[in-house]
């Protein structure tokens, strides 16, 4: 997948249509390589323009997502605010069909005189960047500074004049004629794959779009030039006309698990019937929906790398510890054998002599009365050998009881670690990650968390939902929020929900006026099931009871409660329903 030049052409047109002559209200930098510009447009609508210059998911589009911002703005964000605060967006251009969008602003300089500023967005994979330049295209700053040690071809440093990225040895599809296309065709081998021919000969076209052109021309994606024939040329120029006219079809391909696989500015039909293609009203809407799911996991790994490392090491350590304890417990099963040997030695004391290395005696405790061979220490007397085995029996008996306790403690710790793992999958904001770090700190993991310092935590912000009947459902994202919700926020006559025998969130159905309806119970149970390990299951069991029946044992781990007098509902969580019910 790629945010190619064709996609950027549609986004540039969308920016000019919806945000031309808009005024900048605010500028944020929620991530190191991501900028959000709040615009007040001519139609009096406020729009957020998101620009991501990261190496994994670079993009530019309008966004409805409200992201949490750092308490201290990064330096580049301060630079943008200094030069672009109150500026007006004149428009956007895409020079030479490159993956570069230049946003032109009418701003003011330090003396208060009107001037132009440019925000240059380079959407080029790992080479993506975001650059601020003045009216003469002199660089004022960049998200990623590029010096001579990084690139010998082009440097991006304050004070230097901005230059376009080095040109590739490919043709511009927006400027090529049919005669020039034929010349490029003639120079290519007839057995070369058609999609490879397109991506290697023309700039700005991604592999997915090239495969679609090949599929439309020949009926399959691995067709060569000979198989495509004149159909490839026809489909190629139909695509060019779509880009020039701005008449595209924003589409996402989903797999059988409803996970996004690919996106493009044209309808992708080459994935076959096993995949589902959904079209959208705008390119920005499509891009936001695609990356909302794809980027969450990557952001999670980046922002919670220290937590994941700590939890993974802890889980591996505890699993290994439990395995060793179970092995020791299995050895304790021999304790009864030691007692039997000691009893038989005592009963046959007259037959055993000091210096013997083995005693063969009749097992009077067995119905068959078979002979038993008992190893002896020749340095000890028969009485001392018997005492030795009695001591082994007593030791194994004590060890058996103690190991059972230790295994229970270790299993409890492992269950807790897995609840924190589960909480991480629901973390959305930096505050959520901070709460999890604070929870681990107070649970005794501070020594393994580098550079962690205790911070004063504000009251946790739990998720809020509204059922179709208008009742409120509150749900925690992690153990800290679960404790706060169940023990402090909820009323004793509210209804409490939790997935059965699995890690998951606490959910509370607020019921101020009598007993809720069946629909309210069902939707509250679906919320509890969705925010748990059973999110992808069917007929997931969810326990529910009144909050007054839920107790938190003294000294227990965060998120751990016990409850009585409960009922169990079986529900299938539905992602679309949960998102519809959630209150932003």
FIBALO-208402 format. One line per field, with one value per residue (C-alpha): residue number from 1; residue in one letter; x, y, z. Coordinates in Angstrom, 3 decimals. Layout:
% residues N
kefi NUM,...
sefi A,...
c1 X,...
c2 Y,...
c3 Z,...
//
This chain:
% residues 584
kefi 1,2,3,4,5,6,7,8,9,10,11,12,13,14,15,16,17,18,19,20,21,22,23,24,25,26,27,28,29,30,31,32,33,34,35,36,37,38,39,40,41,42,43,44,45,46,47,48,49,50,51,52,53,54,55,56,57,58,59,60,61,62,63,64,65,66,67,68,69,70,71,72,73,74,75,76,77,78,79,80,81,82,83,84,85,86,87,88,89,90,91,92,93,94,95,96,97,98,99,100,101,102,103,104,105,106,107,108,109,110,111,112,113,114,115,116,117,118,119,120,121,122,123,124,125,126,127,128,129,130,131,132,133,134,135,136,137,138,139,140,141,142,143,144,145,146,147,148,149,150,151,152,153,154,155,156,157,158,159,160,161,162,163,164,165,166,167,168,169,170,171,172,173,174,175,176,177,178,179,180,181,182,183,184,185,186,187,188,189,190,191,192,193,194,195,196,197,198,199,200,201,202,203,204,205,206,207,208,209,210,211,212,213,214,215,216,217,218,219,220,221,222,223,224,225,226,227,228,229,230,231,232,233,234,235,236,237,238,239,240,241,242,243,244,245,246,247,248,249,250,251,252,253,254,255,256,257,258,259,260,261,262,263,264,265,266,267,268,269,270,271,272,273,274,275,276,277,278,279,280,281,282,283,284,285,286,287,288,289,290,291,292,293,294,295,296,297,298,299,300,301,302,303,304,305,306,307,308,309,310,311,312,313,314,315,316,317,318,319,320,321,322,323,324,325,326,327,328,329,330,331,332,333,334,335,336,337,338,339,340,341,342,343,344,345,346,347,348,349,350,351,352,353,354,355,356,357,358,359,360,361,362,363,364,365,366,367,368,369,370,371,372,373,374,375,376,377,378,379,380,381,382,383,384,385,386,387,388,389,390,391,392,393,394,395,396,397,398,399,400,401,402,403,404,405,406,407,408,409,410,411,412,413,414,415,416,417,418,419,420,421,422,423,424,425,426,427,428,429,430,431,432,433,434,435,436,437,438,439,440,441,442,443,444,445,446,447,448,449,450,451,452,453,454,455,456,457,458,459,460,461,462,463,464,465,466,467,468,469,470,471,472,473,474,475,476,477,478,479,480,481,482,483,484,485,486,487,488,489,490,491,492,493,494,495,496,497,498,499,500,501,502,503,504,505,506,507,508,509,510,511,512,513,514,515,516,517,518,519,520,521,522,523,524,525,526,527,528,529,530,531,532,533,534,535,536,537,538,539,540,541,542,543,544,545,546,547,548,549,550,551,552,553,554,555,556,557,558,559,560,561,562,563,564,565,566,567,568,569,570,571,572,573,574,575,576,577,578,579,580,581,582,583,584
sefi X,X,X,X,X,X,X,X,X,X,X,X,X,X,X,X,X,X,X,X,X,X,X,X,X,X,X,X,X,X,X,X,X,X,X,X,X,X,X,X,X,X,X,X,X,X,X,X,X,X,X,X,X,X,X,X,X,X,X,X,X,X,X,X,X,X,X,X,X,X,X,X,X,X,X,X,X,X,X,X,X,X,X,X,X,X,X,X,X,X,X,X,X,X,X,X,X,X,X,X,X,X,X,X,X,X,X,X,X,X,X,X,X,X,X,X,X,X,X,X,X,X,X,X,X,X,X,X,X,X,X,X,X,X,X,X,X,X,X,X,X,X,X,X,X,X,X,X,X,X,X,X,X,X,X,X,X,X,X,X,X,X,X,X,X,X,X,X,X,X,X,X,X,X,X,X,X,X,X,X,X,X,X,X,X,X,X,X,X,X,X,X,X,X,X,X,X,X,X,X,X,X,X,X,X,X,X,X,X,X,X,X,X,X,X,X,X,X,X,X,X,X,X,X,X,X,X,X,X,X,X,X,X,X,X,X,X,X,X,X,X,X,X,X,X,X,X,X,X,X,X,X,X,X,X,X,X,X,X,X,X,X,X,X,X,X,X,X,X,X,X,X,X,X,X,X,X,X,X,X,X,X,X,X,X,X,X,X,X,X,X,X,X,X,X,X,X,X,X,X,X,X,X,X,X,X,X,X,X,X,X,X,X,X,X,X,X,X,X,X,X,X,X,X,X,X,X,X,X,X,X,X,X,X,X,X,X,X,X,X,X,X,X,X,X,X,X,X,X,X,X,X,X,X,X,X,X,X,X,X,X,X,X,X,X,X,X,X,X,X,X,X,X,X,X,X,X,X,X,X,X,X,X,X,X,X,X,X,X,X,X,X,X,X,X,X,X,X,X,X,X,X,X,X,X,X,X,X,X,X,X,X,X,X,X,X,X,X,X,X,X,X,X,X,X,X,X,X,X,X,X,X,X,X,X,X,X,X,X,X,X,X,X,X,X,X,X,X,X,X,X,X,X,X,X,X,X,X,X,X,X,X,X,X,X,X,X,X,X,X,X,X,X,X,X,X,X,X,X,X,X,X,X,X,X,X,X,X,X,X,X,X,X,X,X,X,X,X,X,X,X,X,X,X,X,X,X,X,X,X,X,X,X,X,X,X,X,X,X,X,X,X,X,X,X,X,X,X,X,X,X,X,X,X,X,X,X,X,X,X,X,X,X,X,X,X,X,X,X,X,X,X,X,X,X,X,X,X,X,X,X,X,X,X,X,X,X,X,X,X,X,X,X,X,X,X,X,X,X,X,X,X,X,X
c1 0.000,1.206,0.017,1.005,1.023,-2.403,-3.880,-2.114,-3.599,-7.110,-6.241,-4.811,-8.031,-10.052,-8.018,-8.574,-12.306,-13.000,-10.327,-9.160,-9.015,-9.549,-7.932,-5.657,-7.156,-4.780,-1.764,-0.924,1.803,0.421,3.220,6.855,6.147,2.479,0.872,-2.805,-3.958,-7.407,-8.909,-11.905,-13.241,-15.302,-18.419,-17.982,-17.105,-14.069,-11.863,-8.749,-5.985,-3.774,-0.237,1.787,5.453,6.239,8.011,5.223,1.955,2.720,-0.392,-2.241,-6.006,-8.864,-9.502,-12.273,-10.129,-9.494,-6.014,-4.436,-1.614,1.564,1.612,4.769,4.568,7.560,9.958,8.620,5.077,6.222,7.908,4.705,2.673,5.131,4.971,1.470,-0.763,-3.706,-2.467,-4.821,-4.498,-4.446,-4.376,-2.360,-0.396,1.298,4.393,5.304,3.053,5.518,4.469,4.868,2.074,2.881,0.440,0.650,-0.299,-0.814,0.863,2.722,6.423,8.013,7.454,3.762,4.048,2.084,4.127,3.818,4.823,4.897,4.300,5.791,4.551,6.728,4.813,7.561,7.652,10.696,11.892,8.711,9.179,7.358,9.139,8.313,9.677,9.353,8.227,11.585,11.363,14.138,13.788,12.790,12.572,11.704,10.414,13.423,16.651,18.712,22.424,25.419,25.833,22.295,22.138,24.703,22.046,19.832,20.027,17.087,18.423,17.287,18.718,19.008,16.776,14.194,14.777,12.436,13.418,15.759,13.878,13.490,14.247,10.561,7.917,5.208,1.849,0.057,2.153,2.816,1.171,-0.065,2.864,5.340,3.562,3.967,7.694,8.134,6.060,8.240,11.402,10.028,10.174,6.882,7.086,7.558,4.678,2.331,2.127,5.945,6.136,3.834,5.578,9.055,8.197,5.918,6.153,3.452,1.555,1.495,1.730,-1.935,-3.159,-0.778,-2.156,-5.695,-4.818,-3.305,-6.358,-8.776,-6.745,-6.167,-8.397,-5.600,-2.894,0.180,-0.427,2.519,2.510,1.759,-1.372,-2.608,-2.161,-3.827,-6.084,-3.267,-2.854,-6.610,-6.896,-3.765,-5.115,-8.566,-6.774,-4.898,-8.182,-9.708,-6.820,-6.948,-10.712,-10.658,-13.403,-12.059,-13.638,-12.254,-12.277,-10.916,-10.550,-11.436,-10.585,-12.923,-12.206,-13.251,-9.665,-8.501,-6.020,-5.567,-6.894,-6.797,-8.369,-10.022,-12.249,-10.022,-11.646,-8.689,-8.853,-11.684,-14.842,-13.084,-12.480,-14.998,-14.520,-16.230,-16.413,-16.516,-17.701,-14.277,-10.608,-10.052,-12.835,-11.373,-7.813,-8.944,-10.952,-8.071,-5.378,-7.582,-7.231,-3.842,-1.944,-3.352,-1.197,1.929,1.318,0.790,4.175,5.933,4.314,4.188,7.481,8.774,5.552,5.427,9.048,8.469,5.292,6.821,9.847,7.610,5.311,8.243,9.791,6.556,5.757,9.238,8.886,5.531,7.017,9.886,7.490,5.292,8.344,9.239,5.640,5.767,8.894,7.021,4.758,7.608,7.104,4.713,7.350,9.889,7.416,6.766,10.505,11.023,8.144,9.468,13.008,11.617,9.522,12.484,15.183,16.443,17.143,19.073,22.682,24.937,27.101,24.345,23.781,20.328,17.577,15.084,12.005,8.372,5.874,3.269,1.136,0.470,-2.170,0.338,3.048,5.741,9.405,10.705,14.349,15.269,18.560,20.580,23.455,26.104,27.546,24.301,22.640,19.233,17.558,19.369,18.396,14.762,15.012,16.589,13.577,11.131,12.815,12.560,8.871,8.266,10.239,8.333,5.020,5.898,7.269,4.082,1.917,4.286,4.684,0.912,0.733,3.600,2.097,-1.205,0.621,2.588,-0.573,-2.318,0.584,0.518,-3.240,-2.634,0.131,-2.229,-4.936,-2.407,-1.559,-5.276,-5.531,-2.796,-4.901,-7.537,-5.160,-5.973,-4.313,-1.050,-3.024,-4.047,-0.394,0.557,-2.112,-0.797,2.792,1.614,-0.312,2.767,4.876,2.553,2.349,6.070,7.557,9.254,12.771,12.319,10.925,13.838,13.656,10.164,9.175,5.939,3.496,0.349,-2.529,-5.811,-9.120,-9.227,-11.389,-13.486,-15.239,-18.864,-21.674,-25.378,-27.728,-30.480,-32.855,-30.667,-29.112,-25.436,-22.851,-19.392,-16.416,-12.778,-9.791,-7.355,-7.194,-6.824,-9.965,-11.761,-11.072,-12.106,-15.304,-16.414,-15.382,-15.838,-17.826,-20.638,-23.680,-24.437,-27.735,-26.125,-25.526,-21.985,-20.775,-17.592,-16.714,-16.676,-13.285,-11.297,-9.368,-11.580,-12.968,-15.469,-18.659,-21.387,-24.943,-26.236,-29.847,-31.259,-34.929,-35.676,-34.594,-33.315,-34.878,-33.642,-32.056,-30.074,-28.774,-27.820,-25.962,-24.125,-23.072,-21.902,-19.728,-18.165,-17.551,-16.073,-13.536,-12.197,-10.221,-13.453,-13.933,-13.688,-15.809,-19.441,-21.880,-19.382,-20.463,-20.756,-21.512,-23.638,-24.889,-25.636,-22.590,-23.390,-22.569,-19.057,-16.248,-12.550,-10.479,-8.025,-4.509,-5.587,-4.086,-5.588,-8.718,-9.330,-12.776,-15.056,-18.820,-21.865,-25.497,-24.721,-26.415,-24.758,-25.690,-24.375,-23.756,-21.845,-20.004,-20.465,-17.840,-20.168,-22.767,-20.159,-18.756,-22.272,-23.112,-19.889,-20.022,-16.940
c2 0.000,3.538,7.101,7.712,10.871,10.063,9.973,13.212,14.871,14.140,15.336,18.608,19.155,18.381,20.920,23.609,22.869,22.743,24.884,27.493,30.953,29.354,30.819,28.934,28.774,26.381,24.206,21.036,18.392,15.302,13.073,13.747,13.521,14.550,17.999,18.940,22.352,23.579,25.652,27.972,27.673,30.082,27.942,28.605,24.974,24.062,21.386,19.580,19.075,16.172,15.893,12.812,12.717,9.391,6.584,4.029,5.823,9.153,10.970,14.252,14.500,16.074,14.291,14.181,12.491,14.558,13.577,14.290,16.831,16.974,19.444,21.083,21.781,20.484,23.007,22.553,23.147,26.396,27.418,26.833,28.813,31.675,31.963,30.678,31.698,33.585,32.993,32.318,29.213,30.451,26.985,23.842,22.725,19.475,20.302,18.000,15.148,14.416,13.203,16.755,19.125,22.824,24.663,28.410,30.783,34.518,35.497,38.346,38.738,39.938,43.588,43.038,43.224,40.826,37.960,34.405,31.219,27.675,24.424,21.717,18.171,15.438,12.139,9.739,6.728,6.701,9.941,11.828,15.278,18.451,21.699,25.355,27.922,31.688,33.611,32.951,29.193,29.571,26.830,28.052,24.617,20.964,18.011,16.002,17.899,16.320,17.158,15.899,12.860,11.762,12.606,13.785,14.599,17.058,18.728,20.139,22.633,26.055,28.852,26.721,27.229,24.480,22.128,19.487,15.836,14.386,13.394,9.766,8.398,7.939,9.678,11.933,10.264,13.640,15.051,12.037,11.683,8.462,8.553,8.801,5.938,3.801,4.593,3.450,0.353,-0.534,-0.319,-2.815,-6.610,-8.255,-10.771,-8.202,-8.010,-5.136,-3.778,-3.797,-1.970,0.781,1.303,1.257,3.563,6.212,8.230,8.521,5.247,2.694,-1.072,-1.582,0.853,-0.675,-4.146,-2.812,-1.375,-4.735,-6.601,-4.382,-4.804,-8.580,-10.062,-11.032,-9.176,-11.115,-10.513,-9.448,-6.741,-9.239,-10.493,-6.973,-5.641,-2.338,-2.701,-1.589,1.704,2.301,1.638,3.676,6.826,6.291,6.436,9.589,11.224,10.319,12.003,15.117,15.487,14.687,12.136,9.249,6.564,6.362,2.677,0.301,-3.459,-5.456,-9.106,-11.772,-10.525,-6.994,-5.738,-3.127,-4.541,-1.846,1.557,3.604,6.538,4.107,1.113,-1.945,-4.989,-7.377,-8.829,-11.188,-12.239,-13.284,-9.596,-6.782,-3.370,-0.359,3.076,6.403,9.934,11.553,10.612,12.012,9.887,6.795,7.506,8.200,4.961,2.931,4.291,4.424,0.639,0.141,2.770,1.946,-1.145,0.658,3.638,1.186,-0.449,2.905,4.633,1.577,-0.089,0.097,-1.358,-4.162,-5.066,-5.119,-7.216,-9.652,-10.255,-10.628,-13.093,-15.220,-15.204,-16.250,-18.978,-20.455,-20.197,-22.028,-24.754,-25.345,-25.309,-27.921,-30.110,-29.852,-30.620,-33.772,-34.862,-34.412,-37.285,-39.603,-38.566,-41.471,-43.862,-42.509,-43.060,-46.615,-47.371,-45.894,-48.008,-51.195,-50.597,-50.081,-53.261,-55.291,-53.767,-57.238,-58.151,-54.998,-54.425,-51.381,-51.471,-52.860,-50.875,-52.350,-54.093,-56.447,-56.807,-57.859,-55.011,-55.869,-52.839,-54.288,-56.912,-58.850,-58.672,-58.281,-57.798,-54.213,-53.221,-50.194,-48.284,-47.794,-45.589,-48.064,-45.436,-45.295,-47.751,-49.232,-46.823,-43.836,-44.928,-45.075,-41.605,-40.308,-41.450,-40.084,-36.703,-36.849,-37.676,-34.765,-32.408,-33.438,-33.106,-29.568,-28.703,-29.968,-27.610,-24.675,-25.283,-25.376,-21.954,-20.580,-21.881,-20.209,-16.912,-17.185,-17.982,-14.994,-12.744,-14.177,-13.526,-9.943,-9.404,-10.629,-8.186,-5.364,-6.750,-6.653,-3.067,-1.965,-2.974,-0.429,2.455,5.464,8.502,9.306,9.546,5.890,4.825,6.984,5.297,1.849,2.856,4.249,1.044,-1.096,1.180,0.769,-2.980,-3.348,-3.139,0.257,-1.230,-2.547,0.735,2.925,6.647,6.397,9.012,9.152,11.681,13.038,11.439,13.210,11.353,8.660,9.444,6.351,5.690,6.724,5.176,5.789,2.870,3.221,3.911,6.762,5.129,5.768,2.966,3.681,1.464,1.408,0.993,-0.348,-1.647,1.846,3.036,-0.214,0.298,3.953,3.135,0.228,1.447,5.219,6.372,3.812,3.899,0.720,0.264,0.537,-2.649,-4.019,-6.127,-8.154,-10.889,-14.316,-15.899,-13.635,-10.357,-7.417,-4.029,-3.268,-1.780,-0.064,0.556,3.637,3.027,5.986,5.110,1.465,-1.614,-1.067,-2.750,-5.940,-3.879,-1.810,-4.974,-6.489,-3.439,-2.982,-6.663,-6.188,-3.256,-5.359,-8.217,-5.951,-4.441,-7.827,-10.829,-12.148,-9.213,-11.426,-14.278,-15.277,-15.920,-14.486,-15.062,-11.829,-11.815,-8.985,-7.991,-4.904,-2.865,-3.440,-7.127,-6.345,-6.159,-5.413,-7.526,-5.587,-5.609,-7.141,-6.211,-3.287,-4.302,-7.440,-7.793,-10.552,-10.638,-12.657,-13.074,-12.650,-13.616,-14.460,-13.141,-14.520,-11.807,-11.321,-7.963,-5.888,-3.240,-0.969,-0.968,-0.183,2.725,4.065,3.985,5.609,9.258,11.144
c3 0.000,-0.629,-0.496,-4.129,-6.227,-7.645,-4.167,-3.277,-6.373,-5.088,-1.575,-2.950,-4.876,-1.718,0.278,-2.367,-2.562,1.186,2.853,0.367,2.039,5.460,8.573,10.943,14.435,16.204,15.476,17.394,17.237,19.035,17.709,16.847,13.116,12.999,12.762,13.088,11.844,12.882,10.059,10.058,6.513,4.408,4.885,8.646,9.242,11.353,9.825,11.048,8.517,9.573,8.146,9.077,8.007,9.675,7.877,8.449,7.653,5.938,4.753,4.533,4.861,6.780,10.066,12.643,15.302,18.409,19.606,22.956,22.802,24.898,27.789,26.386,22.614,20.587,19.031,15.494,16.726,18.384,15.130,13.165,15.687,15.502,11.697,10.853,13.772,12.285,8.720,5.830,3.652,0.056,-1.480,-2.206,-5.259,-6.282,-8.364,-11.253,-10.045,-7.246,-3.805,-2.554,-1.501,-1.046,1.185,0.565,3.397,3.591,6.880,8.567,9.286,12.537,11.543,10.843,7.038,4.842,3.435,2.177,3.972,2.658,4.476,2.260,2.853,1.361,1.511,0.436,2.756,5.023,3.389,4.332,5.830,6.779,5.984,6.733,4.261,3.761,0.671,-1.067,-0.291,2.291,4.888,8.349,9.943,9.367,11.339,10.150,9.490,6.688,6.669,4.656,6.900,6.030,2.318,-0.205,-2.835,-0.953,2.429,4.391,6.934,8.172,6.014,2.866,-0.138,-0.582,-3.503,-4.845,-4.226,-6.902,-10.039,-10.982,-14.420,-15.160,-17.247,-15.811,-16.636,-16.466,-19.318,-21.537,-24.932,-26.516,-28.955,-26.080,-24.323,-27.474,-27.550,-23.923,-24.719,-27.711,-25.602,-23.036,-23.349,-24.271,-21.434,-18.656,-16.165,-16.993,-13.417,-13.145,-16.483,-15.178,-11.825,-13.370,-16.296,-14.723,-11.514,-8.877,-9.421,-6.606,-7.065,-6.097,-8.772,-11.347,-10.598,-11.026,-14.453,-15.479,-14.177,-16.085,-19.259,-19.206,-16.487,-14.085,-12.176,-13.308,-17.028,-19.209,-21.890,-24.644,-22.850,-22.081,-25.608,-26.407,-23.362,-21.075,-22.926,-22.844,-19.089,-18.369,-20.020,-18.445,-15.091,-16.104,-17.129,-13.726,-11.907,-14.107,-13.743,-10.030,-10.576,-8.520,-6.375,-2.825,-1.839,0.805,0.437,3.580,4.224,5.626,9.166,8.186,8.468,5.919,3.411,0.754,-0.285,-3.497,-5.339,-7.780,-7.083,-6.626,-8.247,-8.607,-5.072,-5.969,-4.174,-0.962,-0.238,0.192,-1.432,0.190,-1.462,0.424,-0.236,0.124,0.030,3.530,5.007,3.366,4.551,8.107,8.325,6.859,9.154,12.253,12.531,10.909,12.869,16.321,16.714,15.549,17.847,20.672,20.073,19.897,22.874,25.128,24.175,27.756,29.185,26.602,27.285,31.058,30.769,28.273,30.502,33.555,31.777,30.550,34.027,35.759,33.209,33.693,37.480,37.444,35.237,37.698,40.664,38.980,38.407,42.103,43.023,40.897,42.790,46.077,45.023,46.030,49.655,50.315,48.997,51.496,54.355,53.193,53.080,56.558,57.971,56.327,57.621,61.141,60.909,59.654,61.857,62.859,59.222,58.334,59.351,59.308,56.190,53.933,50.713,50.091,51.992,50.366,52.535,52.178,51.680,54.328,53.260,49.815,49.102,46.994,49.672,47.019,47.891,47.923,47.475,49.612,48.992,52.201,53.284,54.470,56.816,58.801,61.131,60.234,62.654,61.121,57.598,58.687,60.242,57.024,54.976,57.579,57.256,53.449,53.784,56.168,53.935,50.797,52.648,53.774,50.340,48.703,50.745,50.271,46.520,46.088,47.752,45.654,42.408,43.320,43.992,40.733,38.751,40.327,39.310,35.775,35.520,36.651,34.071,31.359,32.472,31.988,28.538,27.773,29.075,26.672,23.668,24.755,25.560,23.403,24.961,26.696,29.946,29.531,29.159,32.139,34.291,33.331,34.169,37.497,38.190,37.493,39.672,42.658,41.971,42.589,39.101,39.529,39.672,36.131,34.705,33.656,34.319,35.785,38.334,40.281,38.869,40.405,38.552,37.955,38.195,35.475,32.430,31.675,28.368,28.074,26.013,25.486,24.877,22.284,25.168,26.398,29.473,30.268,30.259,31.702,30.880,32.026,29.705,32.306,35.889,37.378,35.616,36.486,40.212,40.056,38.171,40.372,43.821,43.580,40.554,40.387,42.641,44.595,42.703,39.258,37.244,36.925,33.949,33.298,30.821,32.495,33.344,30.999,31.288,30.426,31.361,34.098,32.633,34.660,33.454,35.245,36.234,38.187,37.639,38.285,36.350,32.774,29.760,28.108,25.313,27.844,29.532,26.181,24.930,28.248,28.103,24.504,25.597,28.391,25.935,23.252,25.651,26.732,25.483,24.014,21.628,18.520,19.903,19.560,22.409,24.887,28.527,30.527,34.265,35.625,39.052,41.150,42.128,45.816,45.282,44.008,46.576,46.307,48.743,50.876,49.405,46.090,42.736,40.760,38.871,40.964,42.555,43.822,43.386,44.370,43.297,39.616,36.368,33.033,29.595,26.291,23.689,20.451,20.436,17.279,16.510,14.520,17.313,19.973,17.946,17.347,21.052,22.211,23.295,22.109
//
